[in-house]
Amino acid sequence: MLRSLICVVVLVFAALLNPGSAHSAPQSDGRAVVIVSGGAAVSPFTTPEQACRSGLAAGNTDTALRQNLLEHGHRVFTSPAMAGRGPVVDQDGFGAFGDCPITLPDIMTVDSTGSIDLAGERLARFLTHLHDDYGVRELDVVAHSMGGLYSRAAFRMLQHTGSPLRLRSLTTIGTPWEGGFLADYANGTTPLSDCLGDALCERNMIAFKAEVEELMTGSGREVTQRYLTGPAGWNEFQAGVLDDIPVVLIAGDRFTRPEPVNPMVWPNDGLVARRSALAVDVSDRVLPHRRCFTFDDTHSIFVSNEAGLPWETGLTWDPRVHDVVRGAIDGTLGPGSGCSQSR
């Protein structure tokens, strides 16, 4: 019964967000927006003119955000991601999509369960493909969740290989810049008790640990505070990559508990703590140009669905987030709410 209801809801939203619906003519000056999805995501490749014809046009992370950007005249591509090796295939169940007109090979498809740097390598190949085959010269990247880390790894590769692509901006949405508490629990550094008895938090921690225990390496092993932060952490290794790239960080804090709490757990969007998504402890050496915004949202429509909330409470489906993303791309944003632990 529940599965049938979910499928009906997905089909209704798909009809509303049909890729053929009217929108402004996209930019044709060599600029493009690329949406990058996150860990364990399965997302299809879409172009400004082509997307999947059944289900959600660009998958459950990207569809609403893509549609909003198209309607405002942006030229938008979504990067392909598969939870495992291989090209993207049609999906059923929650966030279903199918009948996608273009399938790119695995060498341009992010393995969203693989390591951050390997994902970045695949993403860099994809971005190069956009340059070579679609005439893209300048990029604004909008990245959800682990996609923010994948994007930074891709930027580093493009810069070190002398790519002609110009990276105009990076917007990260719910990205675990300082790691995720689910991974910290799965890898033995955060106790289940830090959930403070919250059922959703405990359920997500336990489920994530079960997934990570099946992997010897990959994103689930790396998206930890230990791996990403500190003087020898992955973030510091990336120092210099974002020197000339303005970054907007967007966090969700739908779920909270009264203090005292572990600030790397609470408040959070269901999967990522606000403190991590706002990169509070990431140095200016790594992230010199930043603005921050926080919304009372969940990490994704999957989390919203799990919590019995409307899809518009998911970060990439919230119209308020869409406004900030467009402002980041257009260069019309104000100073933001301050990149600190406090809102």
C-alpha positions in Angstrom: 0.0 0.0 0.0 2.7 2.5 1.0 4.8 1.6 -2.1 1.8 2.2 -4.3 1.1 5.6 -2.7 4.7 6.6 -3.1 4.7 5.7 -6.8 1.5 7.7 -7.3 3.1 10.8 -5.6 6.2 10.4 -7.8 4.1 10.2 -11.0 2.2 13.3 -10.0 5.3 15.3 -9.3 6.8 14.0 -12.6 3.8 15.3 -14.5 4.2 18.7 -12.8 8.0 18.8 -13.5 7.9 17.4 -17.0 11.1 18.4 -18.8 9.0 19.6 -21.8 7.2 22.3 -19.8 7.6 25.9 -20.8 10.7 27.9 -19.7 12.9 30.7 -20.8 15.4 30.1 -23.5 18.7 28.9 -21.9 21.9 30.8 -22.1 24.0 30.0 -25.2 27.2 32.0 -24.3 29.3 29.0 -23.2 28.1 29.3 -19.6 26.3 26.4 -17.9 25.1 25.2 -14.6 26.0 21.7 -13.5 24.1 20.0 -10.7 26.1 17.3 -8.9 24.3 14.8 -6.6 25.7 13.1 -3.5 26.6 9.9 -1.8 24.7 6.7 -2.7 22.7 8.8 -5.3 21.5 7.4 -8.6 21.0 10.4 -10.9 20.7 10.5 -14.7 22.5 12.7 -17.2 20.3 15.5 -18.5 20.9 18.4 -20.8 18.9 21.6 -21.1 16.7 20.0 -23.8 16.7 16.3 -22.8 15.7 14.5 -19.6 14.1 11.3 -18.6 10.6 10.9 -20.0 9.1 8.8 -17.1 9.2 9.3 -13.4 11.3 12.2 -12.1 13.0 13.9 -15.0 16.4 14.2 -13.3 16.1 12.0 -10.2 15.0 12.8 -6.7 17.8 15.1 -5.8 18.0 17.2 -9.0 14.6 17.4 -10.6 13.0 20.4 -8.8 16.2 22.4 -8.7 16.9 21.7 -12.4 13.4 22.8 -13.4 13.6 26.0 -11.4 16.9 27.0 -13.0 15.6 26.2 -16.5 12.6 28.3 -15.9 14.9 31.2 -15.1 16.8 30.9 -18.3 19.9 29.0 -17.2 21.5 26.3 -19.3 21.5 23.3 -16.9 23.1 19.9 -17.0 22.9 17.2 -14.4 25.9 14.9 -13.9 25.3 11.2 -13.9 25.8 9.2 -10.7 25.4 5.5 -9.9 25.5 3.8 -6.5 28.3 1.4 -7.6 30.2 0.8 -10.8 28.7 1.2 -14.2 26.5 3.6 -16.1 23.1 4.9 -14.9 20.2 2.5 -15.4 16.5 3.1 -15.0 15.2 3.2 -11.4 12.0 2.0 -9.8 10.7 2.5 -6.2 11.1 5.9 -4.5 12.4 8.6 -6.9 11.9 6.4 -9.9 13.0 7.6 -13.4 13.3 5.9 -16.8 13.3 6.3 -20.6 16.3 8.6 -20.4 17.6 9.6 -23.9 21.3 9.6 -23.2 23.4 7.2 -21.1 27.1 8.2 -20.6 29.8 5.5 -20.0 31.0 4.7 -16.6 34.2 6.6 -17.0 32.1 9.8 -16.9 29.7 8.5 -14.2 30.3 9.2 -10.6 30.4 6.1 -8.4 28.5 7.6 -5.5 29.7 4.8 -3.2 33.3 5.0 -4.2 36.1 7.2 -2.8 35.9 11.0 -3.0 38.9 11.4 -5.2 37.8 8.7 -7.7 34.4 10.3 -7.8 36.2 13.6 -8.5 38.1 12.0 -11.4 35.0 10.7 -13.0 33.3 14.1 -12.5 36.2 15.9 -14.1 35.9 13.7 -17.1 32.2 14.5 -17.3 32.9 18.3 -17.1 35.5 18.0 -19.8 32.9 16.1 -21.9 30.6 19.1 -21.6 33.4 21.4 -22.8 34.3 19.2 -25.7 30.9 18.1 -26.9 28.5 20.9 -25.7 30.7 24.0 -26.0 30.7 24.7 -22.2 33.4 27.1 -21.3 32.3 28.5 -17.9 30.7 26.5 -15.1 28.6 27.3 -12.1 28.4 24.1 -10.0 25.6 23.4 -7.6 26.3 20.3 -5.5 24.2 18.4 -3.1 25.6 16.5 -0.1 28.8 14.5 -0.9 28.6 16.1 -4.4 30.3 19.1 -2.8 33.3 17.0 -1.9 33.2 15.3 -5.3 33.2 18.7 -7.0 36.2 20.0 -5.1 38.1 16.9 -6.0 37.1 17.5 -9.7 38.2 21.1 -9.5 41.6 20.1 -8.3 42.1 17.7 -11.1 40.9 20.2 -13.7 43.2 22.9 -12.4 46.2 20.6 -12.2 45.7 19.3 -15.8 45.3 22.8 -17.3 41.7 22.5 -18.3 40.3 25.4 -20.3 37.1 25.4 -18.2 36.5 28.4 -16.0 34.9 27.6 -12.7 32.7 30.6 -11.8 31.1 29.5 -8.5 30.4 26.6 -6.2 27.2 26.2 -4.2 27.0 23.4 -1.7 23.7 22.1 -0.3 23.9 20.0 2.8 27.5 19.1 2.1 29.4 17.4 5.0 32.5 19.6 4.8 33.6 18.4 8.2 32.2 14.9 7.9 28.8 13.3 8.8 27.7 11.9 12.1 26.3 8.8 10.5 29.7 8.0 9.1 31.4 8.9 12.4 29.1 6.4 14.1 29.6 3.7 11.4 33.4 4.1 11.8 33.4 4.0 15.6 34.0 7.6 16.6 30.5 8.9 17.6 28.3 6.9 19.9 24.7 6.1 19.3 23.9 7.9 22.5 24.7 11.2 20.8 21.3 10.8 19.2 19.8 11.6 22.6 17.1 9.0 22.1 15.8 10.4 18.8 14.4 7.5 16.8 15.1 9.0 13.3 18.7 9.7 14.2 19.3 6.3 15.7 17.6 4.5 12.7 19.7 6.4 10.2 22.9 5.8 12.1 22.2 2.0 12.3 21.2 1.8 8.6 24.3 3.7 7.5 26.6 1.5 9.5 25.1 -1.6 7.9 25.9 -0.1 4.5 29.4 1.0 5.4 30.3 -2.4 6.8 29.8 -3.9 3.4 32.5 -1.6 2.0 36.3 -1.8 2.5 36.8 1.7 1.1 34.7 4.5 -0.4 32.7 7.5 0.5 31.2 5.9 3.6 34.7 5.3 5.0 35.9 8.8 4.1 33.0 11.1 5.0 34.2 11.3 8.6 35.5 14.1 10.8 38.8 12.2 11.2 39.4 11.8 7.4 38.3 15.3 6.3 39.5 17.6 9.1 42.7 18.4 11.0 46.2 19.5 9.7 46.6 16.3 7.7 43.0 16.0 6.6 41.6 15.9 3.1 40.3 19.5 3.4 43.8 20.9 4.0 45.1 18.8 1.1 42.6 20.8 -1.0 43.9 24.2 0.1 44.3 26.5 -2.9 41.6 24.9 -5.0 38.9 27.4 -4.1 41.2 30.5 -4.0 39.4 32.1 -7.0 36.0 30.5 -6.6 33.3 32.1 -4.5 31.4 29.5 -2.5 27.9 29.6 -1.0 27.1 27.0 1.7 23.5 26.0 2.4 22.6 24.0 5.5 19.4 22.5 6.8 18.6 22.3 10.5 15.1 20.8 10.6 16.0 18.5 13.5 17.3 19.7 16.8 17.6 19.0 20.5 18.1 21.3 23.5 21.7 21.8 24.6 24.0 20.3 25.8 24.5 18.4 22.5 27.3 17.2 20.3 27.5 20.1 17.8 28.6 17.6 15.1 25.2 15.9 15.5 22.7 18.6 16.4 21.1 20.5 14.9 21.0 18.6 11.6 19.0 18.0 8.4 18.6 14.3 9.2 22.0 13.2 7.7 24.4 16.2 8.1 24.9 18.5 11.0 24.5 22.2 10.4 28.0 22.9 11.7 29.5 20.6 9.1 27.3 21.9 6.2 28.4 25.5 7.1 32.1 24.4 7.3 32.4 26.2 10.6 35.9 24.7 11.4 37.3 24.8 7.8 40.1 27.3 7.6 40.2 30.3 5.3 43.2 28.7 3.8 40.9 26.1 2.3 37.7 28.2 1.9 38.6 31.9 1.5 35.4 33.2 -0.1 32.3 32.0 1.6 28.7 33.0 2.4 26.3 30.9 4.4 22.5 30.3 4.5 20.5 28.0 6.8 16.9 26.8 6.3 14.7 24.6 8.5 14.9 21.8 5.9 15.8 18.2 5.7 18.7 16.7 3.7 16.5 15.4 0.9 13.0 14.5 -0.1 13.9 10.9 0.9 14.5 12.1 4.5 11.3 14.3 4.3 9.3 11.3 3.2 10.8 9.2 6.0 9.9 11.9 8.5 6.3 12.4 7.2 7.1 15.9 5.9 6.2 17.5 2.5 8.8 17.3 -0.2 9.2 21.1 -0.2 11.0 20.7 3.1 13.9 18.9 1.4 16.8 21.2 0.7 16.9 20.8 -3.1 13.1 21.1 -3.4 12.6 24.2 -1.3 11.8 27.3 -3.3 13.7 29.5 -0.8 16.9 27.4 -1.5 16.3 27.8 -5.2 16.3 31.6 -4.8 19.6 31.4 -3.0 21.1 29.1 -5.7 20.1 31.5 -8.5 21.5 34.4 -6.5 24.8 32.6 -6.1 24.9 31.9 -9.9 23.8 35.4 -10.9 26.0 37.2 -8.4 23.1 38.9 -6.8 23.3 37.5 -3.3 23.6 39.6 -0.1 26.2 38.8 2.5 24.3 35.7 3.9 23.6 34.9 7.5 27.2 34.5 8.6 29.4 31.4 8.4 29.3 30.5 12.1 27.6 28.0 14.3 24.9 30.5 15.2 22.1 31.3 12.8 
